[in-house]
Amino acid sequence: MITKLNLSSNPFRNRALPWTVTTIVTVFSIIALLFIAKWTFNTNAQARTASRDVLDLRKQSEELKKRAEEIKKALTPEQQRTLKSAHTLVNRKQFSWSRLFADLEGVLPREVRVTRIAVKEVRSDDDRTVANLELVVASKSSTVVTEMIQNMAREGIFDAQLVAQNPQRGREESGAEYELNVNYTPRAGAPIAPAEKNHRPVDTATGGAGTR
């Protein structure tokens, strides 16, 4: 005997499946919400900690500046001059004459000769040594000196300004001497190499004050 099932009058129903799917989705949603809430809480806590650290650093910086101003006001003019001189000596110890000569060789044309170098000021700028130089060079051509100044600017180590131009002294001397005011900022690393530039070496016997 064959039993006939009429699905239109008695459809098949699985009531457990929808509840199972709903339960699984709800559980995963709750877990995701808990994870997001925990992550947000940790992030906010880190942000509050960073903000407190920044405020503490600002307070410390302001206190140090205030103490520095108080100490500066407490110093006599003579003591302030002594302190400035001490800072200058420290900066000069960081200045390297050998590095200066090596860098000059990279920008000095063969037709230009250095007759005098003097360091007028040495200071620190963002942990880099910066020197203000008085540089006197001799050349028969003003065009060569102009090109040298432009080449200095391109190298980014020297910033030279022409101050004066005077005829060279002596019967057999020709051309002129050019006095330059130069800001010298050495690059980090090794000096620039003059070997491929066909430049005239610097005479290290020229005058000036230095430490090494």
C-alpha angles and dihedrals in degrees: 000000000000118000113215118212116206106203093184092064097032109026123192113257129189104188095172096063099065091047091049093051091046091050093050093049091047093050093049091047091052091048091049091049091050091049092049091047092050092047091049091049092051092047093050090048091052091048091051091048092050091048091052091049091051091049091049091050091049091050091049091048092050091048091050091049090048092050091047090052091048091050091047092051091048092056119092119235089256092052091049090053090049091051091050090050090051091053089049092052091051091051092048091054087060092053115098119205092190090056090049093052092047091051092046091054088061095058104028114102119223091245092058124079125194112229100172140011124184130173110224099176139002122194141158120249116183091337091310125115113240121187132192109215137191105216123184118189134178126219139155092223127056089198091063090052091049090051089048091054090050091048089051090055092050093051090055094218100091128041105192129187123187110237105171143354121209133173115256115258122238135061096261095041120104133182124031145281118244122205113209133189105215133188107205122198112174117218121241110259131019123352118263113271117242096191096098096040099067092227129159115255118245117252103238090200092077118119127264143105122271145139108229 
